[in-house]
Amino acid sequence: MKDKNRKILDFIASEWISKAKNQSAFATDHNIDEKTVRSIRYSKDYTIGLATIMKICEARNLKLSEFVKLVDV
């Protein structure tokens, strides 16, 4: 399970957060706290919650099933 969590975090960080104007903008655009964005990018122990994934997917007009296919988990 930890491997899948890490894969999700790495995907979000490299594919989306790194391409955002900045972390604050990503947080605002995706209706999540900036601290959460920092945790996704930098924390080795962070476990992302389903609610956070759903907020990010909603902001990107993605279904959860589409996200899972993108990340390949």
DRENZA-687061 format. One record per atom (N, C-alpha, C, O): residue number from 0; residue in one letter; chain; atom name; x, y, z. Coordinates in steps of 0.1 Angstrom, whole numbers, plus 5000, padded with zeros to 4 digits. Layout:
# residues N
NUM; a; A; CA; X; Y; Z
...
# end
This chain:
# residues 73
0; m; A; N; 5008; 4988; 5000
0; m; A; CA; 5000; 5000; 5000
0; m; A; C; 5009; 5013; 5000
0; m; A; O; 5005; 5023; 4994
1; k; A; N; 5020; 5012; 5007
1; k; A; CA; 5029; 5024; 5008
1; k; A; C; 5034; 5027; 4994
1; k; A; O; 5036; 5039; 4990
2; d; A; N; 5037; 5017; 4986
2; d; A; CA; 5042; 5019; 4972
2; d; A; C; 5032; 5026; 4964
2; d; A; O; 5035; 5035; 4956
3; k; A; N; 5019; 5022; 4965
3; k; A; CA; 5009; 5029; 4958
3; k; A; C; 5007; 5044; 4962
3; k; A; O; 5005; 5052; 4954
4; n; A; N; 5008; 5046; 4975
4; n; A; CA; 5007; 5060; 4980
4; n; A; C; 5018; 5068; 4974
4; n; A; O; 5016; 5079; 4970
5; r; A; N; 5030; 5062; 4975
5; r; A; CA; 5042; 5070; 4970
5; r; A; C; 5041; 5073; 4955
5; r; A; O; 5044; 5083; 4950
6; k; A; N; 5035; 5063; 4947
6; k; A; CA; 5033; 5065; 4933
6; k; A; C; 5023; 5076; 4930
6; k; A; O; 5025; 5084; 4921
7; i; A; N; 5013; 5077; 4938
7; i; A; CA; 5003; 5087; 4937
7; i; A; C; 5009; 5101; 4940
7; i; A; O; 5007; 5110; 4933
8; l; A; N; 5016; 5102; 4951
8; l; A; CA; 5023; 5114; 4955
8; l; A; C; 5033; 5119; 4945
8; l; A; O; 5033; 5130; 4941
9; d; A; N; 5041; 5110; 4940
9; d; A; CA; 5051; 5113; 4930
9; d; A; C; 5044; 5118; 4917
9; d; A; O; 5049; 5127; 4910
10; f; A; N; 5034; 5112; 4913
10; f; A; CA; 5026; 5116; 4901
10; f; A; C; 5021; 5130; 4902
10; f; A; O; 5023; 5138; 4894
11; i; A; N; 5014; 5132; 4913
11; i; A; CA; 5008; 5146; 4915
11; i; A; C; 5019; 5156; 4916
11; i; A; O; 5018; 5167; 4910
12; a; A; N; 5030; 5153; 4923
12; a; A; CA; 5041; 5163; 4925
12; a; A; C; 5048; 5166; 4911
12; a; A; O; 5050; 5178; 4908
13; s; A; N; 5051; 5155; 4904
13; s; A; CA; 5059; 5158; 4892
13; s; A; C; 5050; 5162; 4880
13; s; A; O; 5055; 5170; 4872
14; e; A; N; 5038; 5157; 4879
14; e; A; CA; 5030; 5160; 4867
14; e; A; C; 5022; 5173; 4869
14; e; A; O; 5019; 5179; 4859
15; w; A; N; 5018; 5176; 4881
15; w; A; CA; 5009; 5187; 4883
15; w; A; C; 5014; 5198; 4891
15; w; A; O; 5014; 5210; 4887
16; i; A; N; 5019; 5195; 4903
16; i; A; CA; 5024; 5206; 4912
16; i; A; C; 5036; 5213; 4906
16; i; A; O; 5037; 5225; 4906
17; s; A; N; 5045; 5206; 4900
17; s; A; CA; 5057; 5212; 4895
17; s; A; C; 5054; 5221; 4883
17; s; A; O; 5063; 5229; 4880
18; k; A; N; 5043; 5218; 4876
18; k; A; CA; 5040; 5226; 4865
18; k; A; C; 5031; 5238; 4868
18; k; A; O; 5027; 5246; 4859
19; a; A; N; 5026; 5239; 4881
19; a; A; CA; 5018; 5250; 4885
19; a; A; C; 5027; 5263; 4886
19; a; A; O; 5039; 5262; 4888
20; k; A; N; 5020; 5274; 4886
20; k; A; CA; 5027; 5287; 4888
20; k; A; C; 5035; 5287; 4901
20; k; A; O; 5047; 5291; 4901
21; n; A; N; 5029; 5282; 4912
21; n; A; CA; 5036; 5280; 4925
21; n; A; C; 5027; 5271; 4933
21; n; A; O; 5016; 5268; 4930
22; q; A; N; 5032; 5267; 4945
22; q; A; CA; 5025; 5258; 4954
22; q; A; C; 5012; 5265; 4959
22; q; A; O; 5002; 5258; 4960
23; s; A; N; 5012; 5277; 4962
23; s; A; CA; 5000; 5284; 4967
23; s; A; C; 4989; 5284; 4956
23; s; A; O; 4978; 5282; 4959
24; a; A; N; 4993; 5287; 4944
24; a; A; CA; 4983; 5287; 4933
24; a; A; C; 4977; 5273; 4931
24; a; A; O; 4965; 5272; 4929
25; f; A; N; 4986; 5263; 4932
25; f; A; CA; 4981; 5249; 4930
25; f; A; C; 4971; 5246; 4941
25; f; A; O; 4960; 5241; 4939
26; a; A; N; 4974; 5250; 4954
26; a; A; CA; 4965; 5248; 4965
26; a; A; C; 4952; 5255; 4963
26; a; A; O; 4941; 5249; 4965
27; t; A; N; 4952; 5267; 4959
27; t; A; CA; 4940; 5275; 4957
27; t; A; C; 4932; 5269; 4946
27; t; A; O; 4920; 5268; 4947
28; d; A; N; 4938; 5266; 4935
28; d; A; CA; 4931; 5261; 4923
28; d; A; C; 4925; 5247; 4926
28; d; A; O; 4915; 5243; 4919
29; h; A; N; 4930; 5240; 4935
29; h; A; CA; 4925; 5226; 4938
29; h; A; C; 4918; 5225; 4951
29; h; A; O; 4915; 5213; 4956
30; n; A; N; 4915; 5236; 4957
30; n; A; CA; 4908; 5236; 4970
30; n; A; C; 4914; 5228; 4981
30; n; A; O; 4907; 5221; 4988
31; i; A; N; 4927; 5228; 4982
31; i; A; CA; 4934; 5221; 4993
31; i; A; C; 4943; 5231; 5000
31; i; A; O; 4946; 5242; 4994
32; d; A; N; 4948; 5228; 5012
32; d; A; CA; 4956; 5236; 5019
32; d; A; C; 4971; 5236; 5014
32; d; A; O; 4975; 5226; 5009
33; e; A; N; 4977; 5247; 5014
33; e; A; CA; 4991; 5248; 5009
33; e; A; C; 5000; 5239; 5017
33; e; A; O; 5010; 5233; 5011
34; k; A; N; 4997; 5236; 5030
34; k; A; CA; 5005; 5227; 5038
34; k; A; C; 5004; 5213; 5031
34; k; A; O; 5014; 5205; 5031
35; t; A; N; 4992; 5209; 5026
35; t; A; CA; 4990; 5197; 5020
35; t; A; C; 4999; 5195; 5007
35; t; A; O; 5005; 5185; 5005
36; v; A; N; 5000; 5206; 5000
36; v; A; CA; 5008; 5206; 4988
36; v; A; C; 5023; 5204; 4991
36; v; A; O; 5030; 5196; 4985
37; r; A; N; 5027; 5211; 5002
37; r; A; CA; 5041; 5209; 5006
37; r; A; C; 5043; 5194; 5011
37; r; A; O; 5054; 5188; 5008
38; s; A; N; 5034; 5189; 5018
38; s; A; CA; 5035; 5175; 5022
38; s; A; C; 5035; 5165; 5010
38; s; A; O; 5043; 5156; 5010
39; i; A; N; 5027; 5168; 5000
39; i; A; CA; 5027; 5159; 4988
39; i; A; C; 5041; 5160; 4981
39; i; A; O; 5047; 5150; 4977
40; r; A; N; 5047; 5172; 4981
40; r; A; CA; 5060; 5173; 4974
40; r; A; C; 5072; 5169; 4982
40; r; A; O; 5081; 5163; 4976
41; y; A; N; 5072; 5171; 4995
41; y; A; CA; 5084; 5169; 5002
41; y; A; C; 5084; 5159; 5013
41; y; A; O; 5095; 5154; 5017
42; s; A; N; 5073; 5155; 5018
42; s; A; CA; 5072; 5146; 5030
42; s; A; C; 5074; 5132; 5025
42; s; A; O; 5067; 5127; 5016
43; k; A; N; 5083; 5124; 5032
43; k; A; CA; 5085; 5110; 5029
43; k; A; C; 5074; 5101; 5036
43; k; A; O; 5072; 5090; 5032
44; d; A; N; 5068; 5107; 5046
44; d; A; CA; 5058; 5099; 5054
44; d; A; C; 5044; 5103; 5052
44; d; A; O; 5035; 5097; 5058
45; y; A; N; 5041; 5112; 5043
45; y; A; CA; 5027; 5117; 5041
45; y; A; C; 5019; 5106; 5034
45; y; A; O; 5023; 5100; 5024
46; t; A; N; 5007; 5104; 5039
46; t; A; CA; 4997; 5095; 5033
46; t; A; C; 4986; 5104; 5028
46; t; A; O; 4979; 5110; 5036
47; i; A; N; 4984; 5104; 5015
47; i; A; CA; 4973; 5112; 5010
47; i; A; C; 4960; 5106; 5012
47; i; A; O; 4958; 5094; 5010
48; g; A; N; 4950; 5114; 5016
48; g; A; CA; 4937; 5109; 5018
48; g; A; C; 4928; 5109; 5006
48; g; A; O; 4931; 5117; 4996
49; l; A; N; 4918; 5101; 5006
49; l; A; CA; 4909; 5100; 4995
49; l; A; C; 4902; 5114; 4992
49; l; A; O; 4900; 5118; 4981
50; a; A; N; 4898; 5121; 5003
50; a; A; CA; 4892; 5134; 5001
50; a; A; C; 4901; 5144; 4994
50; a; A; O; 4896; 5151; 4985
51; t; A; N; 4914; 5143; 4996
51; t; A; CA; 4923; 5152; 4989
51; t; A; C; 4924; 5148; 4975
51; t; A; O; 4925; 5157; 4966
52; i; A; N; 4925; 5135; 4972
52; i; A; CA; 4926; 5131; 4958
52; i; A; C; 4913; 5135; 4951
52; i; A; O; 4914; 5139; 4939
53; m; A; N; 4902; 5133; 4957
53; m; A; CA; 4889; 5137; 4951
53; m; A; C; 4889; 5152; 4948
53; m; A; O; 4883; 5156; 4937
54; k; A; N; 4894; 5160; 4957
54; k; A; CA; 4894; 5175; 4955
54; k; A; C; 4902; 5178; 4942
54; k; A; O; 4899; 5187; 4934
55; i; A; N; 4914; 5172; 4942
55; i; A; CA; 4923; 5174; 4931
55; i; A; C; 4917; 5170; 4917
55; i; A; O; 4917; 5177; 4907
56; c; A; N; 4911; 5158; 4918
56; c; A; CA; 4904; 5153; 4906
56; c; A; C; 4892; 5162; 4902
56; c; A; O; 4891; 5165; 4890
57; e; A; N; 4885; 5166; 4911
57; e; A; CA; 4873; 5175; 4908
57; e; A; C; 4878; 5188; 4901
57; e; A; O; 4872; 5193; 4892
58; a; A; N; 4889; 5194; 4907
58; a; A; CA; 4894; 5206; 4901
58; a; A; C; 4900; 5204; 4887
58; a; A; O; 4900; 5214; 4879
59; r; A; N; 4904; 5192; 4884
59; r; A; CA; 4909; 5189; 4871
59; r; A; C; 4899; 5182; 4862
59; r; A; O; 4902; 5178; 4851
60; n; A; N; 4886; 5182; 4866
60; n; A; CA; 4876; 5176; 4859
60; n; A; C; 4879; 5161; 4855
60; n; A; O; 4876; 5157; 4843
61; l; A; N; 4884; 5154; 4864
61; l; A; CA; 4888; 5140; 4862
61; l; A; C; 4879; 5131; 4871
61; l; A; O; 4876; 5135; 4883
62; k; A; N; 4875; 5120; 4866
62; k; A; CA; 4868; 5110; 4875
62; k; A; C; 4879; 5103; 4882
62; k; A; O; 4890; 5102; 4878
63; l; A; N; 4876; 5098; 4894
63; l; A; CA; 4885; 5091; 4902
63; l; A; C; 4891; 5079; 4894
63; l; A; O; 4903; 5076; 4895
64; s; A; N; 4882; 5072; 4887
64; s; A; CA; 4887; 5061; 4879
64; s; A; C; 4897; 5065; 4868
64; s; A; O; 4906; 5057; 4865
65; e; A; N; 4895; 5077; 4862
65; e; A; CA; 4905; 5082; 4852
65; e; A; C; 4918; 5085; 4859
65; e; A; O; 4929; 5082; 4853
66; f; A; N; 4918; 5090; 4871
66; f; A; CA; 4930; 5093; 4878
66; f; A; C; 4938; 5081; 4881
66; f; A; O; 4950; 5080; 4879
67; v; A; N; 4931; 5070; 4886
67; v; A; CA; 4937; 5057; 4889
67; v; A; C; 4944; 5052; 4876
67; v; A; O; 4955; 5046; 4877
68; k; A; N; 4938; 5053; 4865
68; k; A; CA; 4944; 5048; 4853
68; k; A; C; 4956; 5057; 4849
68; k; A; O; 4966; 5051; 4844
69; l; A; N; 4955; 5070; 4851
69; l; A; CA; 4967; 5079; 4848
69; l; A; C; 4979; 5075; 4856
69; l; A; O; 4990; 5074; 4851
70; v; A; N; 4976; 5073; 4869
70; v; A; CA; 4987; 5070; 4878
70; v; A; C; 4992; 5055; 4877
70; v; A; O; 5003; 5051; 4880
71; d; A; N; 4983; 5047; 4872
71; d; A; CA; 4985; 5032; 4870
71; d; A; C; 4987; 5025; 4884
71; d; A; O; 4997; 5019; 4886
72; v; A; N; 4978; 5028; 4893
72; v; A; CA; 4978; 5020; 4906
72; v; A; C; 4967; 5010; 4907
72; v; A; O; 4965; 5004; 4917
# end
